[in-house]
Amino acid sequence: MKCPHCSKEIPGKECPHCNTVIPPESRYCMECGIDMEGTAEDIEVEDSDPDFENRVLCPDGNCTGIIIDSRCCECGKSA
């Protein structure tokens, strides 16, 4: 993972769900929003599309995610 300002290499860890490299102290993945403190067995991959008629948008006005299981699927913010 490279710093966007100086291009220096920054240590990181890989998300087990989407394989994005994120900062090692991150609690949630910046790409998919999964809880990084959970185990691989806790990760559920949904094959179906979200129910757009009954979706709940993220309370953060800058985020485009929806609330799934009380957390935003994009940023991980609690509902």
C-alpha positions in Angstrom: 0.0 0.0 0.0 1.5 3.4 -1.0 1.0 6.8 0.5 -1.1 8.9 -1.9 1.1 12.0 -1.1 4.7 10.8 -1.0 4.4 7.3 -2.6 6.2 5.8 0.3 5.3 2.1 1.0 3.0 1.8 4.0 2.5 -1.5 5.8 -1.0 -2.9 5.5 -3.1 -6.0 5.8 -5.4 -7.6 3.2 -9.2 -7.8 3.7 -10.3 -11.4 3.7 -13.5 -10.5 1.9 -12.5 -8.2 -1.0 -8.6 -8.5 -0.9 -8.1 -4.7 -0.6 -4.9 -3.7 1.3 -5.8 -1.5 4.2 -3.9 0.1 7.1 -3.0 -2.5 9.7 -4.9 -0.8 12.6 -8.2 -0.6 10.6 -11.2 -2.1 12.3 -13.3 -2.0 9.1 -12.3 -2.5 5.5 -12.3 0.9 3.6 -13.6 -0.9 0.4 -16.3 -3.3 1.5 -16.9 -2.2 5.2 -16.5 -5.7 6.7 -15.6 -5.9 10.4 -11.9 -6.8 10.4 -12.0 -8.0 14.0 -14.4 -10.9 13.0 -13.0 -14.2 12.0 -13.2 -15.7 8.5 -16.0 -17.9 9.6 -18.1 -14.9 10.5 -17.9 -13.5 7.0 -21.1 -14.1 5.0 -21.1 -13.5 1.3 -24.6 -12.7 -0.1 -25.3 -13.9 -3.6 -28.6 -12.0 -3.9 -29.1 -8.3 -4.6 -30.2 -6.0 -1.8 -33.9 -5.3 -1.4 -34.0 -1.8 -2.9 -37.6 -1.2 -1.9 -36.8 -1.6 1.8 -33.2 -0.4 2.0 -32.0 2.0 4.7 -29.3 4.5 3.6 -26.2 5.1 5.6 -26.7 8.0 8.1 -23.4 9.6 6.9 -24.4 12.1 4.3 -21.2 11.5 2.3 -21.5 7.7 2.1 -23.4 5.8 -0.6 -23.8 2.6 1.4 -26.9 0.9 2.8 -27.5 -0.5 6.2 -27.1 -4.3 6.4 -27.2 -6.1 9.8 -27.1 -2.7 11.7 -23.9 -1.5 9.8 -23.2 0.4 6.6 -22.0 -2.0 3.9 -19.5 0.7 2.6 -18.1 2.5 5.6 -19.0 0.3 8.5 -20.8 3.0 10.5 -23.5 1.8 12.9 -27.1 2.5 12.2 
